[in-house]
Amino acid sequence: MKLQFKDLPVDFLEKMGHEASYVNFLPGDTVFYQGDKGDSLYIILSGQVQILIANAAGENELILDVQVFDIEKVKSGILRLL
């Protein structure tokens, strides 16, 4: 099952919008660490995000590198996730 924002009740979305705040991160900042309690939702407006996970040796290993895209360009083309 895939849950989308359009599937959520309007009152829930309104509450979420009123409680949301803008956070600006600088390049190299860590948003959260592996094992942290999942108590936040981040919506990325611009920039690039890297997701790293500790491997068996305890070193951070890059598993996903996401470049935020322009939604208008996506509407007129093809979006492929690699």
N, CA, C and O atoms as a Maestro MAE file, in Angstrom:
{
 s_m_m2io_version
 :::
 2.0.0
}

f_m_ct {
 s_m_title
 :::
 protein
 m_atom[328] {
  # First column is atom index #
  i_m_mmod_type
  r_m_x_coord
  r_m_y_coord
  r_m_z_coord
  i_m_residue_number
  s_m_chain_name
  s_m_pdb_residue_name
  s_m_pdb_atom_name
  i_m_atomic_number
  :::
  1 25 0.835 -1.182 0.000 1 A "MET " " N  " 7
  2 3 0.000 0.000 0.000 1 A "MET " " CA " 6
  3 2 0.876 1.240 0.000 1 A "MET " " C  " 6
  4 15 1.854 1.316 0.744 1 A "MET " " O  " 8
  5 25 0.533 2.190 -0.816 2 A "LYS " " N  " 7
  6 3 1.283 3.429 -0.925 2 A "LYS " " CA " 6
  7 2 0.403 4.572 -0.448 2 A "LYS " " C  " 6
  8 15 -0.639 4.847 -1.045 2 A "LYS " " O  " 8
  9 25 0.812 5.236 0.617 3 A "LEU " " N  " 7
  10 3 0.048 6.357 1.157 3 A "LEU " " CA " 6
  11 2 0.589 7.648 0.574 3 A "LEU " " C  " 6
  12 15 1.798 7.883 0.588 3 A "LEU " " O  " 8
  13 25 -0.301 8.487 0.061 4 A "GLN " " N  " 7
  14 3 0.094 9.765 -0.500 4 A "GLN " " CA " 6
  15 2 -0.596 10.885 0.268 4 A "GLN " " C  " 6
  16 15 -1.605 10.655 0.934 4 A "GLN " " O  " 8
  17 25 -0.057 12.093 0.178 5 A "PHE " " N  " 7
  18 3 -0.655 13.217 0.884 5 A "PHE " " CA " 6
  19 2 -2.115 13.405 0.493 5 A "PHE " " C  " 6
  20 15 -2.933 13.778 1.334 5 A "PHE " " O  " 8
  21 25 -2.454 13.154 -0.759 6 A "LYS " " N  " 7
  22 3 -3.841 13.341 -1.209 6 A "LYS " " CA " 6
  23 2 -4.803 12.373 -0.517 6 A "LYS " " C  " 6
  24 15 -6.013 12.600 -0.512 6 A "LYS " " O  " 8
  25 25 -4.274 11.300 0.065 7 A "ASP " " N  " 7
  26 3 -5.102 10.315 0.761 7 A "ASP " " CA " 6
  27 2 -5.369 10.686 2.222 7 A "ASP " " C  " 6
  28 15 -6.187 10.047 2.885 7 A "ASP " " O  " 8
  29 25 -4.687 11.706 2.720 8 A "LEU " " N  " 7
  30 3 -4.818 12.084 4.130 8 A "LEU " " CA " 6
  31 2 -5.993 13.039 4.331 8 A "LEU " " C  " 6
  32 15 -6.311 13.819 3.434 8 A "LEU " " O  " 8
  33 25 -6.643 12.989 5.499 9 A "PRO " " N  " 7
  34 3 -7.765 13.883 5.780 9 A "PRO " " CA " 6
  35 2 -7.325 15.349 5.753 9 A "PRO " " C  " 6
  36 15 -6.215 15.678 6.172 9 A "PRO " " O  " 8
  37 25 -8.192 16.217 5.262 10 A "VAL " " N  " 7
  38 3 -7.882 17.635 5.133 10 A "VAL " " CA " 6
  39 2 -7.523 18.259 6.482 10 A "VAL " " C  " 6
  40 15 -6.595 19.064 6.554 10 A "VAL " " O  " 8
  41 25 -8.234 17.908 7.542 11 A "ASP " " N  " 7
  42 3 -7.941 18.497 8.853 11 A "ASP " " CA " 6
  43 2 -6.546 18.103 9.343 11 A "ASP " " C  " 6
  44 15 -5.875 18.896 10.005 11 A "ASP " " O  " 8
  45 25 -6.110 16.892 9.022 12 A "PHE " " N  " 7
  46 3 -4.761 16.462 9.388 12 A "PHE " " CA " 6
  47 2 -3.721 17.269 8.622 12 A "PHE " " C  " 6
  48 15 -2.733 17.717 9.204 12 A "PHE " " O  " 8
  49 25 -3.937 17.458 7.318 13 A "LEU " " N  " 7
  50 3 -2.997 18.225 6.496 13 A "LEU " " CA " 6
  51 2 -2.922 19.675 6.960 13 A "LEU " " C  " 6
  52 15 -1.841 20.263 6.986 13 A "LEU " " O  " 8
  53 25 -4.072 20.258 7.328 14 A "GLU " " N  " 7
  54 3 -4.085 21.637 7.815 14 A "GLU " " CA " 6
  55 2 -3.297 21.754 9.122 14 A "GLU " " C  " 6
  56 15 -2.524 22.696 9.303 14 A "GLU " " O  " 8
  57 25 -3.494 20.803 10.022 15 A "LYS " " N  " 7
  58 3 -2.765 20.811 11.294 15 A "LYS " " CA " 6
  59 2 -1.269 20.670 11.040 15 A "LYS " " C  " 6
  60 15 -0.463 21.370 11.653 15 A "LYS " " O  " 8
  61 25 -0.902 19.776 10.145 16 A "MET " " N  " 7
  62 3 0.503 19.571 9.824 16 A "MET " " CA " 6
  63 2 1.108 20.852 9.243 16 A "MET " " C  " 6
  64 15 2.243 21.208 9.560 16 A "MET " " O  " 8
  65 25 0.345 21.540 8.393 17 A "GLY " " N  " 7
  66 3 0.824 22.790 7.814 17 A "GLY " " CA " 6
  67 2 1.019 23.881 8.843 17 A "GLY " " C  " 6
  68 15 1.974 24.653 8.752 17 A "GLY " " O  " 8
  69 25 0.133 23.959 9.821 18 A "HIS " " N  " 7
  70 3 0.237 24.982 10.865 18 A "HIS " " CA " 6
  71 2 1.392 24.697 11.833 18 A "HIS " " C  " 6
  72 15 1.973 25.621 12.402 18 A "HIS " " O  " 8
  73 25 1.715 23.432 12.010 19 A "GLU " " N  " 7
  74 3 2.780 23.063 12.953 19 A "GLU " " CA " 6
  75 2 4.151 22.949 12.289 19 A "GLU " " C  " 6
  76 15 5.158 22.769 12.974 19 A "GLU " " O  " 8
  77 25 4.195 23.051 10.968 20 A "ALA " " N  " 7
  78 3 5.456 22.919 10.236 20 A "ALA " " CA " 6
  79 2 6.322 24.161 10.437 20 A "ALA " " C  " 6
  80 15 5.814 25.259 10.664 20 A "ALA " " O  " 8
  81 25 7.607 23.970 10.352 21 A "SER " " N  " 7
  82 3 8.528 25.095 10.410 21 A "SER " " CA " 6
  83 2 9.628 24.891 9.371 21 A "SER " " C  " 6
  84 15 9.931 23.764 8.979 21 A "SER " " O  " 8
  85 25 10.207 25.980 8.945 22 A "TYR " " N  " 7
  86 3 11.268 25.959 7.950 22 A "TYR " " CA " 6
  87 2 12.608 25.785 8.654 22 A "TYR " " C  " 6
  88 15 12.904 26.497 9.613 22 A "TYR " " O  " 8
  89 25 13.415 24.844 8.184 23 A "VAL " " N  " 7
  90 3 14.741 24.608 8.743 23 A "VAL " " CA " 6
  91 2 15.736 24.672 7.603 23 A "VAL " " C  " 6
  92 15 15.526 24.064 6.553 23 A "VAL " " O  " 8
  93 25 16.816 25.405 7.806 24 A "ASN " " N  " 7
  94 3 17.850 25.528 6.789 24 A "ASN " " CA " 6
  95 2 19.099 24.790 7.264 24 A "ASN " " C  " 6
  96 15 19.624 25.077 8.340 24 A "ASN " " O  " 8
  97 25 19.565 23.852 6.469 25 A "PHE " " N  " 7
  98 3 20.791 23.128 6.778 25 A "PHE " " CA " 6
  99 2 21.895 23.592 5.840 25 A "PHE " " C  " 6
  100 15 21.636 23.917 4.681 25 A "PHE " " O  " 8
  101 25 23.104 23.621 6.333 26 A "LEU " " N  " 7
  102 3 24.265 23.987 5.531 26 A "LEU " " CA " 6
  103 2 24.921 22.727 4.974 26 A "LEU " " C  " 6
  104 15 24.747 21.646 5.536 26 A "LEU " " O  " 8
  105 25 25.671 22.846 3.878 27 A "PRO " " N  " 7
  106 3 26.366 21.673 3.341 27 A "PRO " " CA " 6
  107 2 27.225 21.014 4.425 27 A "PRO " " C  " 6
  108 15 27.976 21.685 5.134 27 A "PRO " " O  " 8
  109 25 27.101 19.705 4.537 28 A "GLY " " N  " 7
  110 3 27.864 18.942 5.531 28 A "GLY " " CA " 6
  111 2 27.144 18.743 6.849 28 A "GLY " " C  " 6
  112 15 27.575 17.935 7.671 28 A "GLY " " O  " 8
  113 25 26.031 19.481 7.071 29 A "ASP " " N  " 7
  114 3 25.259 19.288 8.306 29 A "ASP " " CA " 6
  115 2 24.623 17.904 8.324 29 A "ASP " " C  " 6
  116 15 24.256 17.366 7.280 29 A "ASP " " O  " 8
  117 25 24.497 17.335 9.510 30 A "THR " " N  " 7
  118 3 23.808 16.063 9.695 30 A "THR " " CA " 6
  119 2 22.393 16.352 10.176 30 A "THR " " C  " 6
  120 15 22.199 17.080 11.150 30 A "THR " " O  " 8
  121 25 21.408 15.781 9.493 31 A "VAL " " N  " 7
  122 3 20.002 15.997 9.846 31 A "VAL " " CA " 6
  123 2 19.606 15.048 10.974 31 A "VAL " " C  " 6
  124 15 18.977 15.468 11.945 31 A "VAL " " O  " 8
  125 25 19.965 13.784 10.854 32 A "PHE " " N  " 7
  126 3 19.747 12.809 11.919 32 A "PHE " " CA " 6
  127 2 20.714 11.653 11.734 32 A "PHE " " C  " 6
  128 15 21.316 11.486 10.674 32 A "PHE " " O  " 8
  129 25 20.848 10.871 12.773 33 A "TYR " " N  " 7
  130 3 21.776 9.746 12.774 33 A "TYR " " CA " 6
  131 2 21.022 8.420 12.758 33 A "TYR " " C  " 6
  132 15 19.883 8.327 13.214 33 A "TYR " " O  " 8
  133 25 21.672 7.421 12.234 34 A "GLN " " N  " 7
  134 3 21.134 6.070 12.229 34 A "GLN " " CA " 6
  135 2 20.795 5.683 13.662 34 A "GLN " " C  " 6
  136 15 21.631 5.815 14.556 34 A "GLN " " O  " 8
  137 25 19.578 5.206 13.883 35 A "GLY " " N  " 7
  138 3 19.151 4.802 15.209 35 A "GLY " " CA " 6
  139 2 18.391 5.872 15.976 35 A "GLY " " C  " 6
  140 15 17.801 5.581 17.016 35 A "GLY " " O  " 8
  141 25 18.394 7.136 15.467 36 A "ASP " " N  " 7
  142 3 17.622 8.190 16.125 36 A "ASP " " CA " 6
  143 2 16.131 7.869 16.056 36 A "ASP " " C  " 6
  144 15 15.670 7.197 15.133 36 A "ASP " " O  " 8
  145 25 15.392 8.356 17.041 37 A "LYS " " N  " 7
  146 3 13.939 8.196 17.058 37 A "LYS " " CA " 6
  147 2 13.351 8.942 15.859 37 A "LYS " " C  " 6
  148 15 13.700 10.097 15.612 37 A "LYS " " O  " 8
  149 25 12.466 8.289 15.121 38 A "GLY " " N  " 7
  150 3 11.836 8.900 13.952 38 A "GLY " " CA " 6
  151 2 10.629 9.724 14.353 38 A "GLY " " C  " 6
  152 15 9.497 9.243 14.288 38 A "GLY " " O  " 8
  153 25 10.857 10.962 14.766 39 A "ASP " " N  " 7
  154 3 9.753 11.791 15.237 39 A "ASP " " CA " 6
  155 2 9.567 13.070 14.412 39 A "ASP " " C  " 6
  156 15 8.890 14.002 14.845 39 A "ASP " " O  " 8
  157 25 10.170 13.103 13.224 40 A "SER " " N  " 7
  158 3 10.076 14.288 12.371 40 A "SER " " CA " 6
  159 2 9.883 13.892 10.916 40 A "SER " " C  " 6
  160 15 10.206 12.779 10.501 40 A "SER " " O  " 8
  161 25 9.350 14.833 10.161 41 A "LEU " " N  " 7
  162 3 9.186 14.671 8.712 41 A "LEU " " CA " 6
  163 2 9.873 15.843 8.059 41 A "LEU " " C  " 6
  164 15 9.602 16.992 8.406 41 A "LEU " " O  " 8
  165 25 10.754 15.577 7.124 42 A "TYR " " N  " 7
  166 3 11.450 16.629 6.405 42 A "TYR " " CA " 6
  167 2 10.996 16.607 4.951 42 A "TYR " " C  " 6
  168 15 11.002 15.560 4.303 42 A "TYR " " O  " 8
  169 25 10.606 17.763 4.450 43 A "ILE " " N  " 7
  170 3 10.266 17.929 3.042 43 A "ILE " " CA " 6
  171 2 11.363 18.799 2.446 43 A "ILE " " C  " 6
  172 15 11.544 19.943 2.862 43 A "ILE " " O  " 8
  173 25 12.081 18.274 1.493 44 A "ILE " " N  " 7
  174 3 13.240 18.964 0.937 44 A "ILE " " CA " 6
  175 2 12.782 19.887 -0.191 44 A "ILE " " C  " 6
  176 15 12.185 19.440 -1.170 44 A "ILE " " O  " 8
  177 25 13.069 21.172 -0.040 45 A "LEU " " N  " 7
  178 3 12.658 22.160 -1.033 45 A "LEU " " CA " 6
  179 2 13.738 22.409 -2.075 45 A "LEU " " C  " 6
  180 15 13.427 22.661 -3.239 45 A "LEU " " O  " 8
  181 25 14.998 22.343 -1.674 46 A "SER " " N  " 7
  182 3 16.086 22.536 -2.627 46 A "SER " " CA " 6
  183 2 17.367 21.951 -2.056 46 A "SER " " C  " 6
  184 15 17.501 21.772 -0.846 46 A "SER " " O  " 8
  185 25 18.294 21.660 -2.938 47 A "GLY " " N  " 7
  186 3 19.597 21.162 -2.509 47 A "GLY " " CA " 6
  187 2 19.814 19.702 -2.824 47 A "GLY " " C  " 6
  188 15 19.193 19.147 -3.730 47 A "GLY " " O  " 8
  189 25 20.687 19.096 -2.080 48 A "GLN " " N  " 7
  190 3 21.079 17.710 -2.291 48 A "GLN " " CA " 6
  191 2 21.176 17.019 -0.945 48 A "GLN " " C  " 6
  192 15 21.605 17.624 0.038 48 A "GLN " " O  " 8
  193 25 20.783 15.759 -0.893 49 A "VAL " " N  " 7
  194 3 20.816 14.984 0.347 49 A "VAL " " CA " 6
  195 2 21.543 13.677 0.097 49 A "VAL " " C  " 6
  196 15 21.327 13.011 -0.916 49 A "VAL " " O  " 8
  197 25 22.404 13.321 1.029 50 A "GLN " " N  " 7
  198 3 23.065 12.021 0.974 50 A "GLN " " CA " 6
  199 2 22.588 11.200 2.158 50 A "GLN " " C  " 6
  200 15 22.477 11.704 3.276 50 A "GLN " " O  " 8
  201 25 22.309 9.937 1.900 51 A "ILE " " N  " 7
  202 3 21.913 9.020 2.965 51 A "ILE " " CA " 6
  203 2 23.027 8.001 3.135 51 A "ILE " " C  " 6
  204 15 23.406 7.298 2.198 51 A "ILE " " O  " 8
  205 25 23.541 7.942 4.362 52 A "LEU " " N  " 7
  206 3 24.634 7.030 4.672 52 A "LEU " " CA " 6
  207 2 24.188 6.065 5.757 52 A "LEU " " C  " 6
  208 15 23.338 6.394 6.585 52 A "LEU " " O  " 8
  209 25 24.765 4.878 5.747 53 A "ILE " " N  " 7
  210 3 24.450 3.883 6.767 53 A "ILE " " CA " 6
  211 2 25.764 3.225 7.187 53 A "ILE " " C  " 6
  212 15 26.664 3.042 6.367 53 A "ILE " " O  " 8
  213 25 25.864 2.877 8.447 54 A "ALA " " N  " 7
  214 3 27.086 2.242 8.943 54 A "ALA " " CA " 6
  215 2 27.182 0.821 8.387 54 A "ALA " " C  " 6
  216 15 26.233 0.042 8.469 54 A "ALA " " O  " 8
  217 25 28.342 0.502 7.823 55 A "ASN " " N  " 7
  218 3 28.547 -0.855 7.309 55 A "ASN " " CA " 6
  219 2 29.079 -1.753 8.428 55 A "ASN " " C  " 6
  220 15 29.162 -1.320 9.578 55 A "ASN " " O  " 8
  221 25 29.436 -2.979 8.107 56 A "ALA " " N  " 7
  222 3 29.886 -3.950 9.112 56 A "ALA " " CA " 6
  223 2 31.137 -3.483 9.847 56 A "ALA " " C  " 6
  224 15 31.366 -3.861 10.996 56 A "ALA " " O  " 8
  225 25 31.949 -2.657 9.179 57 A "ALA " " N  " 7
  226 3 33.182 -2.151 9.797 57 A "ALA " " CA " 6
  227 2 32.920 -0.902 10.635 57 A "ALA " " C  " 6
  228 15 33.837 -0.360 11.253 57 A "ALA " " O  " 8
  229 25 31.659 -0.443 10.655 58 A "GLY " " N  " 7
  230 3 31.323 0.747 11.430 58 A "GLY " " CA " 6
  231 2 31.590 2.048 10.711 58 A "GLY " " C  " 6
  232 15 31.494 3.123 11.303 58 A "GLY " " O  " 8
  233 25 31.929 1.954 9.414 59 A "GLU " " N  " 7
  234 3 32.193 3.155 8.611 59 A "GLU " " CA " 6
  235 2 30.923 3.564 7.887 59 A "GLU " " C  " 6
  236 15 30.121 2.712 7.502 59 A "GLU " " O  " 8
  237 25 30.735 4.868 7.699 60 A "ASN " " N  " 7
  238 3 29.571 5.356 6.961 60 A "ASN " " CA " 6
  239 2 29.723 5.070 5.477 60 A "ASN " " C  " 6
  240 15 30.731 5.415 4.859 60 A "ASN " " O  " 8
  241 25 28.712 4.440 4.925 61 A "GLU " " N  " 7
  242 3 28.720 4.049 3.509 61 A "GLU " " CA " 6
  243 2 27.551 4.732 2.817 61 A "GLU " " C  " 6
  244 15 26.412 4.640 3.275 61 A "GLU " " O  " 8
  245 25 27.833 5.420 1.708 62 A "LEU " " N  " 7
  246 3 26.802 6.117 0.946 62 A "LEU " " CA " 6
  247 2 25.868 5.104 0.284 62 A "LEU " " C  " 6
  248 15 26.315 4.241 -0.472 62 A "LEU " " O  " 8
  249 25 24.573 5.215 0.571 63 A "ILE " " N  " 7
  250 3 23.620 4.312 -0.074 63 A "ILE " " CA " 6
  251 2 22.678 5.053 -1.021 63 A "ILE " " C  " 6
  252 15 22.064 4.431 -1.888 63 A "ILE " " O  " 8
  253 25 22.555 6.377 -0.866 64 A "LEU " " N  " 7
  254 3 21.671 7.144 -1.745 64 A "LEU " " CA " 6
  255 2 22.120 8.589 -1.789 64 A "LEU " " C  " 6
  256 15 22.392 9.194 -0.753 64 A "LEU " " O  " 8
  257 25 22.198 9.140 -2.986 65 A "ASP " " N  " 7
  258 3 22.571 10.532 -3.202 65 A "ASP " " CA " 6
  259 2 21.434 11.159 -4.001 65 A "ASP " " C  " 6
  260 15 21.252 10.841 -5.176 65 A "ASP " " O  " 8
  261 25 20.670 12.047 -3.372 66 A "VAL " " N  " 7
  262 3 19.467 12.595 -3.995 66 A "VAL " " CA " 6
  263 2 19.665 14.056 -4.328 66 A "VAL " " C  " 6
  264 15 19.982 14.864 -3.455 66 A "VAL " " O  " 8
  265 25 19.478 14.393 -5.585 67 A "GLN " " N  " 7
  266 3 19.477 15.785 -6.032 67 A "GLN " " CA " 6
  267 2 18.019 16.209 -6.132 67 A "GLN " " C  " 6
  268 15 17.242 15.567 -6.839 67 A "GLN " " O  " 8
  269 25 17.636 17.265 -5.447 68 A "VAL " " N  " 7
  270 3 16.256 17.729 -5.500 68 A "VAL " " CA " 6
  271 2 15.989 18.254 -6.896 68 A "VAL " " C  " 6
  272 15 16.811 18.976 -7.461 68 A "VAL " " O  " 8
  273 25 14.849 17.895 -7.451 69 A "PHE " " N  " 7
  274 3 14.538 18.257 -8.823 69 A "PHE " " CA " 6
  275 2 13.449 19.315 -8.896 69 A "PHE " " C  " 6
  276 15 12.709 19.542 -7.939 69 A "PHE " " O  " 8
  277 25 13.370 19.950 -10.043 70 A "ASP " " N  " 7
  278 3 12.345 20.954 -10.320 70 A "ASP " " CA " 6
  279 2 11.097 20.227 -10.791 70 A "ASP " " C  " 6
  280 15 11.117 19.609 -11.856 70 A "ASP " " O  " 8
  281 25 10.010 20.283 -10.026 71 A "ILE " " N  " 7
  282 3 8.800 19.525 -10.332 71 A "ILE " " CA " 6
  283 2 8.212 19.901 -11.683 71 A "ILE " " C  " 6
  284 15 7.613 19.054 -12.345 71 A "ILE " " O  " 8
  285 25 8.367 21.136 -12.103 72 A "GLU " " N  " 7
  286 3 7.842 21.547 -13.409 72 A "GLU " " CA " 6
  287 2 8.573 20.825 -14.537 72 A "GLU " " C  " 6
  288 15 7.952 20.438 -15.527 72 A "GLU " " O  " 8
  289 25 9.879 20.641 -14.400 73 A "LYS " " N  " 7
  290 3 10.639 19.898 -15.409 73 A "LYS " " CA " 6
  291 2 10.231 18.436 -15.422 73 A "LYS " " C  " 6
  292 15 10.157 17.818 -16.485 73 A "LYS " " O  " 8
  293 25 9.966 17.879 -14.248 74 A "VAL " " N  " 7
  294 3 9.566 16.474 -14.156 74 A "VAL " " CA " 6
  295 2 8.225 16.251 -14.839 74 A "VAL " " C  " 6
  296 15 8.034 15.236 -15.509 74 A "VAL " " O  " 8
  297 25 7.291 17.187 -14.679 75 A "LYS " " N  " 7
  298 3 5.983 17.051 -15.302 75 A "LYS " " CA " 6
  299 2 6.072 16.938 -16.823 75 A "LYS " " C  " 6
  300 15 5.221 16.314 -17.456 75 A "LYS " " O  " 8
  301 25 7.104 17.542 -17.402 76 A "SER " " N  " 7
  302 3 7.216 17.536 -18.857 76 A "SER " " CA " 6
  303 2 8.182 16.483 -19.362 76 A "SER " " C  " 6
  304 15 8.461 16.442 -20.561 76 A "SER " " O  " 8
  305 25 8.705 15.627 -18.491 77 A "GLY " " N  " 7
  306 3 9.678 14.630 -18.925 77 A "GLY " " CA " 6
  307 2 9.494 13.318 -18.205 77 A "GLY " " C  " 6
  308 15 8.392 12.967 -17.783 77 A "GLY " " O  " 8
  309 25 10.586 12.601 -18.073 78 A "ILE " " N  " 7
  310 3 10.591 11.284 -17.448 78 A "ILE " " CA " 6
  311 2 11.426 11.365 -16.179 78 A "ILE " " C  " 6
  312 15 12.525 11.919 -16.190 78 A "ILE " " O  " 8
  313 25 10.917 10.823 -15.107 79 A "LEU " " N  " 7
  314 3 11.666 10.732 -13.851 79 A "LEU " " CA " 6
  315 2 12.025 9.282 -13.636 79 A "LEU " " C  " 6
  316 15 11.152 8.418 -13.555 79 A "LEU " " O  " 8
  317 25 13.303 9.021 -13.546 80 A "ARG " " N  " 7
  318 3 13.775 7.662 -13.318 80 A "ARG " " CA " 6
  319 2 14.564 7.612 -12.019 80 A "ARG " " C  " 6
  320 15 15.482 8.407 -11.820 80 A "ARG " " O  " 8
  321 25 14.220 6.700 -11.147 81 A "LEU " " N  " 7
  322 3 14.978 6.505 -9.925 81 A "LEU " " CA " 6
  323 2 15.987 5.401 -10.162 81 A "LEU " " C  " 6
  324 15 15.635 4.326 -10.647 81 A "LEU " " O  " 8
  325 25 17.219 5.656 -9.827 82 A "LEU " " N  " 7
  326 3 18.278 4.671 -10.039 82 A "LEU " " CA " 6
  327 2 18.613 3.977 -8.750 82 A "LEU " " C  " 6
  328 15 19.485 3.109 -8.725 82 A "LEU " " O  " 8
  :::
 }
 m_bond[327] {
  # First column is bond index #
  i_m_from
  i_m_to
  i_m_order
  :::
  1 1 2 1
  2 2 3 1
  3 3 4 2
  4 3 5 1
  5 5 6 1
  6 6 7 1
  7 7 8 2
  8 7 9 1
  9 9 10 1
  10 10 11 1
  11 11 12 2
  12 11 13 1
  13 13 14 1
  14 14 15 1
  15 15 16 2
  16 15 17 1
  17 17 18 1
  18 18 19 1
  19 19 20 2
  20 19 21 1
  21 21 22 1
  22 22 23 1
  23 23 24 2
  24 23 25 1
  25 25 26 1
  26 26 27 1
  27 27 28 2
  28 27 29 1
  29 29 30 1
  30 30 31 1
  31 31 32 2
  32 31 33 1
  33 33 34 1
  34 34 35 1
  35 35 36 2
  36 35 37 1
  37 37 38 1
  38 38 39 1
  39 39 40 2
  40 39 41 1
  41 41 42 1
  42 42 43 1
  43 43 44 2
  44 43 45 1
  45 45 46 1
  46 46 47 1
  47 47 48 2
  48 47 49 1
  49 49 50 1
  50 50 51 1
  51 51 52 2
  52 51 53 1
  53 53 54 1
  54 54 55 1
  55 55 56 2
  56 55 57 1
  57 57 58 1
  58 58 59 1
  59 59 60 2
  60 59 61 1
  61 61 62 1
  62 62 63 1
  63 63 64 2
  64 63 65 1
  65 65 66 1
  66 66 67 1
  67 67 68 2
  68 67 69 1
  69 69 70 1
  70 70 71 1
  71 71 72 2
  72 71 73 1
  73 73 74 1
  74 74 75 1
  75 75 76 2
  76 75 77 1
  77 77 78 1
  78 78 79 1
  79 79 80 2
  80 79 81 1
  81 81 82 1
  82 82 83 1
  83 83 84 2
  84 83 85 1
  85 85 86 1
  86 86 87 1
  87 87 88 2
  88 87 89 1
  89 89 90 1
  90 90 91 1
  91 91 92 2
  92 91 93 1
  93 93 94 1
  94 94 95 1
  95 95 96 2
  96 95 97 1
  97 97 98 1
  98 98 99 1
  99 99 100 2
  100 99 101 1
  101 101 102 1
  102 102 103 1
  103 103 104 2
  104 103 105 1
  105 105 106 1
  106 106 107 1
  107 107 108 2
  108 107 109 1
  109 109 110 1
  110 110 111 1
  111 111 112 2
  112 111 113 1
  113 113 114 1
  114 114 115 1
  115 115 116 2
  116 115 117 1
  117 117 118 1
  118 118 119 1
  119 119 120 2
  120 119 121 1
  121 121 122 1
  122 122 123 1
  123 123 124 2
  124 123 125 1
  125 125 126 1
  126 126 127 1
  127 127 128 2
  128 127 129 1
  129 129 130 1
  130 130 131 1
  131 131 132 2
  132 131 133 1
  133 133 134 1
  134 134 135 1
  135 135 136 2
  136 135 137 1
  137 137 138 1
  138 138 139 1
  139 139 140 2
  140 139 141 1
  141 141 142 1
  142 142 143 1
  143 143 144 2
  144 143 145 1
  145 145 146 1
  146 146 147 1
  147 147 148 2
  148 147 149 1
  149 149 150 1
  150 150 151 1
  151 151 152 2
  152 151 153 1
  153 153 154 1
  154 154 155 1
  155 155 156 2
  156 155 157 1
  157 157 158 1
  158 158 159 1
  159 159 160 2
  160 159 161 1
  161 161 162 1
  162 162 163 1
  163 163 164 2
  164 163 165 1
  165 165 166 1
  166 166 167 1
  167 167 168 2
  168 167 169 1
  169 169 170 1
  170 170 171 1
  171 171 172 2
  172 171 173 1
  173 173 174 1
  174 174 175 1
  175 175 176 2
  176 175 177 1
  177 177 178 1
  178 178 179 1
  179 179 180 2
  180 179 181 1
  181 181 182 1
  182 182 183 1
  183 183 184 2
  184 183 185 1
  185 185 186 1
  186 186 187 1
  187 187 188 2
  188 187 189 1
  189 189 190 1
  190 190 191 1
  191 191 192 2
  192 191 193 1
  193 193 194 1
  194 194 195 1
  195 195 196 2
  196 195 197 1
  197 197 198 1
  198 198 199 1
  199 199 200 2
  200 199 201 1
  201 201 202 1
  202 202 203 1
  203 203 204 2
  204 203 205 1
  205 205 206 1
  206 206 207 1
  207 207 208 2
  208 207 209 1
  209 209 210 1
  210 210 211 1
  211 211 212 2
  212 211 213 1
  213 213 214 1
  214 214 215 1
  215 215 216 2
  216 215 217 1
  217 217 218 1
  218 218 219 1
  219 219 220 2
  220 219 221 1
  221 221 222 1
  222 222 223 1
  223 223 224 2
  224 223 225 1
  225 225 226 1
  226 226 227 1
  227 227 228 2
  228 227 229 1
  229 229 230 1
  230 230 231 1
  231 231 232 2
  232 231 233 1
  233 233 234 1
  234 234 235 1
  235 235 236 2
  236 235 237 1
  237 237 238 1
  238 238 239 1
  239 239 240 2
  240 239 241 1
  241 241 242 1
  242 242 243 1
  243 243 244 2
  244 243 245 1
  245 245 246 1
  246 246 247 1
  247 247 248 2
  248 247 249 1
  249 249 250 1
  250 250 251 1
  251 251 252 2
  252 251 253 1
  253 253 254 1
  254 254 255 1
  255 255 256 2
  256 255 257 1
  257 257 258 1
  258 258 259 1
  259 259 260 2
  260 259 261 1
  261 261 262 1
  262 262 263 1
  263 263 264 2
  264 263 265 1
  265 265 266 1
  266 266 267 1
  267 267 268 2
  268 267 269 1
  269 269 270 1
  270 270 271 1
  271 271 272 2
  272 271 273 1
  273 273 274 1
  274 274 275 1
  275 275 276 2
  276 275 277 1
  277 277 278 1
  278 278 279 1
  279 279 280 2
  280 279 281 1
  281 281 282 1
  282 282 283 1
  283 283 284 2
  284 283 285 1
  285 285 286 1
  286 286 287 1
  287 287 288 2
  288 287 289 1
  289 289 290 1
  290 290 291 1
  291 291 292 2
  292 291 293 1
  293 293 294 1
  294 294 295 1
  295 295 296 2
  296 295 297 1
  297 297 298 1
  298 298 299 1
  299 299 300 2
  300 299 301 1
  301 301 302 1
  302 302 303 1
  303 303 304 2
  304 303 305 1
  305 305 306 1
  306 306 307 1
  307 307 308 2
  308 307 309 1
  309 309 310 1
  310 310 311 1
  311 311 312 2
  312 311 313 1
  313 313 314 1
  314 314 315 1
  315 315 316 2
  316 315 317 1
  317 317 318 1
  318 318 319 1
  319 319 320 2
  320 319 321 1
  321 321 322 1
  322 322 323 1
  323 323 324 2
  324 323 325 1
  325 325 326 1
  326 326 327 1
  327 327 328 2
  :::
 }
}
